[in-house]
Amino acid sequence: MTNIQEYMLPCLNKTLFGVECTGCGAQRAAVLLFQGKFTDAFFMYPAIYSLVILLVFLLFNLFYKFKYDYSIKMGLIIFNAVIIAIAYVIKMTHIFN
């Protein structure tokens, strides 16, 4: 059995500058999610569940159009951006303290 982490993409920002980006941990969180380690996935990347909800909605919306779908999409995108930003600030303040 191969180790899936051997095939993950490295973070270019972390490689070049030594600082994690806002997406660091998303790949590992997705793997943990598929392995059924839901709590670990959340602590690895807190936006993983809101991103899954956004992706499911986007896929659903490809086939079914309805009233206010644009507003829902924008709301989910903004919600994800806020979660990602807050998680990043928390991660960065804990690393440098």
Secondary structure, 3 states (H helix, E strand, C coil): CCCHHHHCCCCHHHHHHCCCCCCCCHHHHHHHHHCCCHHHHHHHCCCHHHHHHHHHHHHHHHHCCCCCHHHHHHHHHHHHHHHHHHHHHHHHHHHCC
